[in-house]
Amino acid sequence: MRLPKSRCGKESHMKLKPLGNKIILEAVSKEEKTKSGIIIPDTVDKDKPEQGKVLAVGPGKIDDAGKRIPMDVKVGDTVLFSKYSPTEIKIDGKEYLVVSDEDIMAIVEGK
């Protein structure tokens, strides 16, 4: 994954490549207002799964027989993950999330 351009307009030289069964996500902002215009407070859905866009995917982990297990997600997928599972990292002022493939609960289709 190539990181976005820095403040001075140059692309960052640092590349982020997840290892094993790790996945790099960018958090997808949630709607805070219903279609009818009702504002939902942040405290209402604290335990619900979060959404993120997959930016980079590791090669997958290796099973007991020495075979690599392929990942179920690919770059560009929007996924649901457990709220407390990701590790937050910050690179060039931008926040990213790192999760294991076991923390991904579903792929959001039709987006």
Secondary structure as UniProt FT lines:
FT   TURN            7..8
FT   TURN            20..21
FT   STRAND          22..27
FT   TURN            35..36
FT   TURN            42..47
FT   STRAND          50..57
FT   TURN            64..65
FT   TURN            75..76
FT   STRAND          78..81
FT   TURN            83..84
FT   STRAND          87..91
FT   TURN            92..93
FT   STRAND          94..100
FT   HELIX           101..103
FT   STRAND          104..108
//
